[in-house]
Amino acid sequence: MAKALMICGTTSDAGKSLLVTGLCRIFSRRGFHVAPFKSQNMALNAYTTRGGGEIGLAQALQAEACGLDPDLRFNPVLLKPQGDSRSQVIIMGRPVAFLGARDYHLDFCETAWKAADEALQSLLREYDLILLEGAGSPAEMNIYHRDIANLRAARAASAPVLLLGDIERGGVIASLVGTLEVLPREDRGLIRALAVNKFRGDVSLFDDGRSYLEERTGLPFLGVIPYAADLSIPAEDSLGIRDFGSGPLRIAVIALPHMANFSDFDAFADEGCRIRFAKDPSDLEGADCIVLPGTKTTLADLRFLRAKGFDRAIEEAAGRGVPLWGICGGYQMLGRRLVDGVEEEGEAQGLSLLEATTFFSPQKAAFPAEARVADDAPGPFSAIRGQTIRGYEIHSGLTSADSPPPLRLRRRGEETTDIADGATAREGQIFGTYLHGLADDPLFRRALVNWLRERKGLTPLTGRARSGHEMRLEAYDRLADHLERNLDVESLERIIEKGL
């Protein structure tokens, strides 16, 4: 059976996902056959596996840091928030229910745990080392006996736990000590080491804090990890959304309340683009391209657009010739009509900027996909006509469009080989597609960027464009180096070897 280590945090956004990603890279570089695991993840950012089905994006990135393809076992339970305390429940990559928080915790969590434990035990038999990530805090005592994401998973894997505190929030010493104090005595012993994350300034200023923590808790303190803004690794959830990038092009992404897969835009930072997440219609002013991103709740977010006045701002921008790009749910919103029997009963009028109608159904597409660009595709696609680009699908809708589709999809892992995707209008100034991850594809990203540059009177970019995968591999190595400089990895490895 594999050795194991779990990373828990005193709070959400303490840096658990990032630390697990870095440790995946470190131990894989040291020759371990290592895999990530998060029994239950709540996130709108998801990714697809080779055979279909979806897992949390963080676990897909951790797998990539290990040199592995995404595997449903790495995140067997995924909760995708719908609003009003309801989530779509996805077990081993497939949606099985829509449940409120109370119904999930009272009636469903044992079913979810069974799937999670089966996946975990399978991984323990296959790998040398499993790096587990907790969720939120392990000390949510109101749901402690129903918590399948933290110490229950550690016990099942015989995994010692490193408890991570976020100093950026303030009160990190109280958070670490308090977490230990409220845990049941039998579970407190699972915690074997402490660390602090996101320190800004002179790390030596925490020397007294280190001494206090070791004396008060009796646990080894393994390091203070400085805040690093240049790691370029996608955030797991909306708490990590920040504007980024620099250069002459400005891309405005509308920050929908249920925005999904906001990592779709990370690779643009490599191409002289500034990404701004627009929270108000005024944020769209001066944009060279406006993006309606993916969303888990298309109709609810369409109402948000109208309530905030984004619909008028988008129509005005389109009238001025500003390019509009719709991705997945954003593509659906750009159409004329949305007919729903899944999210809500009824139908809604879209923004009517594309001649397209979407019908929602319970059947969900979640596949990696490659697409051949049509020979007559306009706008940003015109420079790559006849070529193949790659991304992935995660959606419940089927959209029919009056315009010729710019893409023909082939889903990897499914026999279907020719699926029309996308719609365009105004000679490609407005376009939409179901494919996420297109900016990771260097062909599409460079074609879009140079099309936008040409429209702005800028010279085109030349030279080789890097893929998102290449960029992330470099980022994983930077992260691993950063951790090895600031975390006592050798002591951590001894803790792993000793086990529980």
Buried (B, 14 or more C-beta within 10 A) or exposed (E): EBBBBBBBBBBBBBBBBBBBBBBBBBBBBEEBBBBBBBBBBBBBBBBBBEBBBBBBBBBBBBBBBBBBEBBBBBBBBBBBBBEEEBBBBBBBBBBBBBBEBEBBBEEBBEBBBEBBBEBBBEBBEBBEBBBBBBBBBBBBEEEBEBBBBBBBBBBBBBBBBBBBBBBBEEEBBEBBBBBBEBBEEEBBEBBBBBBBBBBEEEBEEBEEBBEBBEEEBEBBBBBBBBEBEEBBBBBBBBEBBEEBBEBEBBBBBBBBBBBBBBBBBBBBBBBBBBBBBBEEBEBBEEBBBBBBBBBBBBBBBBEBBEEBEBBEBBEEBBEEEBBBBBBBBBBBBBBBBBEBEBBBEEBBEBBBBBBBBBBBEEEBBBBBBBBBBBEEBBBBBBBBBEBBBBBBBBBBBBBEBEBBBBBBBBBBBBEEEEBBBBBBBBEBBBBBBBBBBBBBBBBBBBBBBBBBBEBEEBEEEEEEBBBBEBBBBEBBBBBBBBBBEBBBBEBBBEBBEEBE
